Amino acid sequence: MAALIYWISLPFIYLISWLPFSILYLLSDLLYFILYKIFKYRIGVVQRNLKNAFPEKSEAEIALIRDRFYHYFCDLILETIKTLTISPATVRSRITFDSMLAFKRFYQEHQSVIIVMGHFGNWEMAGAGFSQLPLHTLYVIYHPMKNKYFDRLIYHMRTRLGNKLYAMKETFRGMIADRNKLTATAFIADQTPSPDHAYWTTFLNQDTPVFTGTAKISSKLNYPIIYISMQRPKRGYYHIESELLIEDPKSLTEDEISELHTRRLEKDIIARPELWLWTHRRWKHERKESMS
């Protein structure tokens, strides 16, 4: 059955990926109407997340953020499919970067780094854009899919422009094996970790478990941490800003590292809430009294 679904879906996926952006966004507008207006996809999750994250906002303000989010969410889905066939020239025309001074400095020093970011903006487009820079080789951490056919397709999509992948459970082992290479390993740090092995903090006005892999691995390898922020100046175009968040991870505790990158992501979300993945069930766990 998994193979049948894949082979039926594949022509449609490639057809979407070959569409010009102008047609892609018309399709996205249609998808918005279907997902949001008709099927109300995860609208309860999104509404609850927004109200809890922004208790100070009125119902009208929440509704406006929700509407803008669903418009962007549909763009995100189709832009991600687009990366399956997007050309390097198109990537360079649609994704710009700031000075990238931290990356350039550590590249010259032959120092590998860790990138930390969230599900904010289009992280797949960010990876495609980074592949075009004459800097570190980008390694992205990913969850292998249960459907081996779609997993192979996603793997191809994310590596076709030169980036590399680490399966999540093999991340530290892979980074140790690649210590002699000049790498930038991207951690999307707003995953939902097991509550028993998480750092707990207040994030968007809610008790939140934070994935500790970024802190643990950066401390062990002493790789500087660079935060990546994606701005969206207009539809279909992104500007990536980089910030040296932690130069010497060994000088901080793991909890301090987790707190720093969580606060930095929170700042971005508050500024442009529609660009964060509100359909994600980020707060499905509760803090136990014994947890710190």
ZAMAR-530352 format. One record per residue (C-alpha): residue number from 1; x negated, y negated, z negated. Coordinates in pm, 1 decimal. Layout:
   k        x        y        z
 NUM        X        Y        Z
...
***
This chain:
   k        x        y        z
   1      0.0      0.0      0.0
   2   -283.8   -241.7    -86.3
   3   -441.0   -184.3    254.7
   4   -107.6   -230.5    431.9
   5    -37.8   -561.9    258.3
   6   -387.4   -680.4    344.6
   7   -373.1   -594.4    714.4
   8    -26.4   -748.5    750.9
   9   -136.5  -1065.9    571.5
  10   -475.4  -1109.0    736.9
  11   -360.3  -1253.4   1075.1
  12   -141.4  -1511.2    897.2
  13   -424.8  -1608.5    661.8
  14   -662.6  -1665.8    952.2
  15   -394.5  -1849.0   1149.6
  16   -351.4  -2094.4    861.3
  17   -727.6  -2135.4    826.7
  18   -758.9  -2232.6   1192.9
  19   -495.9  -2505.9   1174.6
  20   -617.2  -2866.2   1203.9
  21   -585.2  -3059.8    878.6
  22   -297.4  -3270.2   1011.7
  23    -86.1  -2957.8   1068.2
  24   -214.4  -2797.2    750.1
  25    -71.4  -3081.1    542.7
  26    265.0  -3065.4    718.0
  27    271.1  -2699.2    620.3
  28    172.2  -2799.0    267.0
  29    469.5  -3036.6    246.6
  30    696.2  -2749.5    347.6
  31    531.6  -2520.4     91.5
  32    589.1  -2788.1   -175.4
  33    960.3  -2788.0    -99.1
  34    978.6  -2407.6   -109.8
  35    766.1  -2349.4   -421.9
  36    880.3  -2646.9   -628.0
  37   1228.0  -2736.8   -515.1
  38   1366.4  -2393.4   -429.1
  39   1175.7  -2130.4   -626.7
  40   1061.0  -2366.4   -905.0
  41    734.9  -2172.8   -929.0
  42    615.1  -2171.5  -1291.9
  43    794.4  -2498.9  -1351.1
  44    862.9  -2403.0  -1711.6
  45    491.8  -2344.4  -1776.1
  46    395.6  -2670.7  -1608.4
  47    661.5  -2873.8  -1792.7
  48    565.6  -2728.4  -2130.9
  49    194.1  -2779.9  -2069.4
  50    243.8  -3142.2  -1964.0
  51    473.4  -3230.3  -2254.4
  52    235.6  -3077.8  -2507.4
  53    -71.2  -3237.5  -2347.7
  54     85.6  -3583.9  -2324.6
  55    332.9  -3620.3  -2611.4
  56    312.4  -3998.2  -2580.8
  57    449.1  -4000.3  -2223.8
  58    814.6  -4046.0  -2135.9
  59   1024.4  -3788.7  -1949.6
  60    995.9  -4003.4  -1635.5
  61    616.0  -4016.3  -1662.6
  62    595.9  -3639.5  -1713.3
  63    824.4  -3581.6  -1414.5
  64    603.3  -3803.1  -1195.8
  65    286.0  -3614.1  -1295.8
  66    464.3  -3283.1  -1238.2
  67    578.8  -3388.9   -891.8
  68    232.2  -3513.7   -795.5
  69     78.5  -3193.6   -929.8
  70    297.1  -2968.0   -715.6
  71    214.8  -3173.4   -406.7
  72   -154.1  -3130.3   -486.4
  73   -118.3  -2764.3   -583.7
  74     17.5  -2681.5   -237.2
  75   -266.8  -2876.0    -75.6
  76   -509.9  -2680.7   -293.9
  77   -371.9  -2345.3   -177.6
  78   -396.2  -2430.2    191.6
  79   -730.4  -2610.5    164.8
  80   -869.9  -2300.0     -3.7
  81   -751.1  -2083.6    285.8
  82   -906.9  -2339.6    520.1
  83  -1251.2  -2271.7    369.1
  84  -1234.0  -1925.8    527.0
  85  -1320.5  -2074.5    868.4
  86  -1412.7  -2438.1    802.6
  87  -1724.9  -2553.3    987.9
  88  -2029.7  -2700.4    812.8
  89  -1979.2  -3025.5   1006.0
  90  -1621.8  -3056.7    880.9
  91  -1734.2  -2986.1    525.8
  92  -1991.6  -3265.0    548.0
  93  -1733.9  -3508.3    687.4
  94  -1481.5  -3444.0    409.5
  95  -1695.5  -3397.5     98.4
  96  -1929.4  -3668.7    -23.4
  97  -2158.7  -3681.2   -324.0
  98  -2298.9  -3937.6   -560.6
  99  -2677.6  -3975.8   -587.5
 100  -2710.0  -3624.4   -742.0
 101  -3012.0  -3756.5   -931.3
 102  -3014.7  -3481.3  -1194.0
 103  -3004.9  -3208.4   -930.6
 104  -3283.5  -3375.5   -731.6
 105  -3500.3  -3418.5  -1039.7
 106  -3467.8  -3056.0  -1152.2
 107  -3507.9  -2932.1   -796.1
 108  -3841.4  -3114.4   -775.0
 109  -3939.4  -2968.5  -1113.6
 110  -3839.4  -2619.4   -992.1
 111  -3592.2  -2596.7  -1278.8
 112  -3272.6  -2395.7  -1245.3
 113  -2956.7  -2550.3  -1388.2
 114  -2606.6  -2465.0  -1502.0
 115  -2306.4  -2643.8  -1354.6
 116  -1998.9  -2678.5  -1572.4
 117  -1661.7  -2783.8  -1437.2
 118  -1292.3  -2703.8  -1471.6
 119  -1000.1  -2614.0  -1249.9
 120   -990.9  -2979.8  -1155.6
 121   -984.7  -3082.8   -792.6
 122  -1060.7  -2822.6   -529.3
 123  -1345.0  -2614.2   -669.9
 124  -1361.8  -2404.3   -350.7
 125  -1420.0  -2715.0   -139.1
 126  -1678.2  -2828.9   -393.3
 127  -1868.6  -2504.5   -342.6
 128  -1852.6  -2543.3     34.8
 129  -1984.9  -2898.0      2.0
 130  -2270.8  -2797.9   -226.9
 131  -2381.0  -2535.5     25.0
 132  -2470.7  -2817.4    264.3
 133  -2715.6  -2986.4     25.8
 134  -3091.6  -2918.7     42.9
 135  -3101.2  -2841.5   -328.0
 136  -3053.9  -2539.5   -554.8
 137  -2887.2  -2223.6   -426.8
 138  -2536.9  -2223.2   -570.6
 139  -2423.1  -1912.7   -757.5
 140  -2053.3  -1899.6   -845.2
 141  -1912.0  -1675.3  -1117.3
 142  -1599.1  -1492.1  -1009.7
 143  -1349.8  -1228.1  -1121.6
 144  -1347.2   -935.8   -875.0
 145   -993.2   -865.0   -753.4
 146   -822.2   -531.0   -806.4
 147   -728.9   -517.2   -438.5
 148  -1063.7   -429.3   -280.8
 149   -956.7   -557.6     60.5
 150   -867.3   -907.4    -60.2
 151  -1171.5   -902.2   -288.7
 152  -1391.7   -848.6     17.0
 153  -1215.1  -1134.4    197.1
 154  -1261.0  -1375.4    -96.5
 155  -1624.5  -1270.8   -126.2
 156  -1676.8  -1352.2    241.6
 157  -1495.7  -1685.3    207.8
 158  -1713.4  -1797.3    -82.4
 159  -2048.9  -1683.4     58.1
 160  -2018.9  -1749.0    434.1
 161  -2181.5  -2093.4    408.2
 162  -2476.0  -1972.4    201.4
 163  -2354.8  -1964.1   -157.6
 164  -2394.9  -1656.5   -378.4
 165  -2169.7  -1488.2   -635.3
 166  -2204.9  -1322.9   -973.2
 167  -1928.7  -1093.5  -1094.8
 168  -1829.7  -1233.0  -1433.7
 169  -1941.4   -932.7  -1638.0
 170  -2278.6   -930.2  -1457.3
 171  -2353.1  -1302.5  -1492.5
 172  -2626.2  -1296.7  -1755.8
 173  -2793.3   -989.9  -1607.3
 174  -2787.6  -1151.1  -1264.2
 175  -2929.4  -1480.3  -1391.2
 176  -3212.8  -1297.0  -1565.5
 177  -3289.8  -1105.9  -1245.0
 178  -3291.6  -1434.6  -1049.6
 179  -3503.2  -1637.2  -1293.2
 180  -3775.9  -1681.1  -1033.6
 181  -3528.1  -1839.4   -791.3
 182  -3413.5  -2200.6   -796.3
 183  -3043.7  -2167.9   -878.1
 184  -2743.1  -2369.9   -990.0
 185  -2492.1  -2137.0  -1155.2
 186  -2137.7  -2274.0  -1168.5
 187  -1925.3  -2199.9  -1474.8
 188  -1557.5  -2291.3  -1458.0
 189  -1522.9  -2335.0  -1831.0
 190  -1146.7  -2376.4  -1876.1
 191  -1071.7  -2005.8  -1843.2
 192   -855.8  -1845.6  -2113.1
 193  -1092.4  -1632.9  -2322.0
 194  -1012.9  -1370.4  -2581.2
 195   -915.0  -1568.0  -2892.5
 196  -1137.1  -1349.7  -3110.7
 197  -1454.2  -1443.4  -2922.5
 198  -1387.1  -1808.2  -2846.8
 199  -1482.5  -2148.9  -2976.9
 200  -1167.7  -2322.7  -3098.8
 201  -1111.1  -2694.2  -3063.2
 202   -835.9  -2946.1  -2991.5
 203   -801.5  -2997.8  -2616.6
 204   -523.6  -3210.7  -2469.0
 205   -360.8  -3234.6  -2811.9
 206   -343.6  -2857.5  -2858.7
 207   -539.1  -2586.2  -3038.1
 208   -741.1  -2431.2  -2758.2
 209   -985.5  -2138.4  -2732.6
 210  -1289.6  -2227.2  -2521.4
 211  -1493.0  -1982.8  -2315.4
 212  -1837.0  -1960.4  -2481.2
 213  -2035.7  -1811.6  -2192.7
 214  -2160.6  -2152.3  -2078.0
 215  -2297.8  -2231.8  -2422.3
 216  -2445.7  -1887.2  -2489.6
 217  -2625.2  -1849.7  -2157.9
 218  -2751.7  -2207.5  -2140.5
 219  -2893.1  -2168.2  -2492.6
 220  -3064.6  -1838.8  -2413.5
 221  -3216.2  -1956.7  -2084.5
 222  -3249.2  -2324.7  -2183.3
 223  -3110.8  -2435.3  -1848.8
 224  -2993.9  -2799.1  -1837.2
 225  -2618.5  -2841.3  -1798.7
 226  -2480.7  -3071.2  -1529.5
 227  -2113.1  -3160.7  -1532.5
 228  -1936.8  -3186.5  -1196.1
 229  -1633.8  -3408.2  -1148.3
 230  -1425.1  -3405.3   -830.7
 231  -1248.8  -3721.0   -723.5
 232   -994.0  -3732.4   -443.4
 233  -1004.0  -4073.3   -274.4
 234   -740.6  -3963.1    -24.1
 235   -570.0  -3649.8     97.7
 236   -816.2  -3398.8    239.5
 237  -1127.3  -3582.5    118.8
 238  -1329.2  -3534.9   -198.8
 239  -1609.3  -3717.6   -372.4
 240  -1824.6  -3520.3   -614.1
 241  -1989.1  -3691.9   -908.3
 242  -2258.9  -3530.5  -1119.9
 243  -2359.7  -3606.2  -1476.6
 244  -2647.2  -3464.3  -1677.2
 245  -2450.7  -3348.9  -1979.0
 246  -2717.1  -3159.8  -2175.7
 247  -3086.0  -3165.5  -2090.3
 248  -3211.8  -2938.1  -2369.1
 249  -2945.4  -2684.0  -2473.9
 250  -3172.3  -2532.5  -2739.7
 251  -3150.1  -2860.9  -2930.1
 252  -2776.8  -2808.5  -2985.3
 253  -2561.8  -2537.7  -3135.7
 254  -2340.0  -2331.3  -2908.7
 255  -2034.5  -2495.7  -3063.4
 256  -2174.8  -2841.6  -2990.2
 257  -2233.0  -2744.8  -2626.6
 258  -1878.8  -2610.8  -2594.6
 259  -1737.9  -2926.2  -2750.3
 260  -1932.1  -3155.7  -2516.5
 261  -1822.0  -2998.4  -2190.7
 262  -1463.8  -2960.6  -2315.1
 263  -1441.9  -3330.1  -2404.3
 264  -1588.8  -3429.0  -2067.2
 265  -1332.6  -3225.6  -1874.2
 266  -1053.6  -3365.3  -2091.2
 267  -1159.3  -3717.2  -1990.2
 268  -1116.5  -3629.9  -1621.9
 269   -777.4  -3468.7  -1677.1
 270   -643.7  -3768.2  -1867.8
 271   -758.9  -3998.1  -1586.4
 272   -609.3  -3789.1  -1301.2
 273   -374.9  -3528.5  -1454.6
 274   -224.1  -3420.4  -1122.3
 275   -557.0  -3268.7  -1015.9
 276   -571.3  -3007.6  -1293.9
 277   -423.7  -2657.9  -1268.0
 278   -113.4  -2692.0  -1488.2
 279     32.9  -2359.8  -1370.7
 280   -244.7  -2188.5  -1566.8
 281   -121.1  -2037.7  -1896.4
 282   -402.8  -2206.2  -2084.7
 283   -236.5  -2199.0  -2428.1
 284   -100.1  -1845.8  -2451.9
 285   -307.6  -1767.3  -2763.8
 286   -271.9  -1909.8  -3111.6
 287   -552.3  -1982.0  -3352.8
 288   -570.2  -1744.9  -3647.8
 289   -626.3  -1896.8  -3989.0
 290   -964.3  -1724.8  -4023.8
 291  -1093.8  -1873.4  -3698.8
 292  -1306.7  -2184.2  -3706.4
***
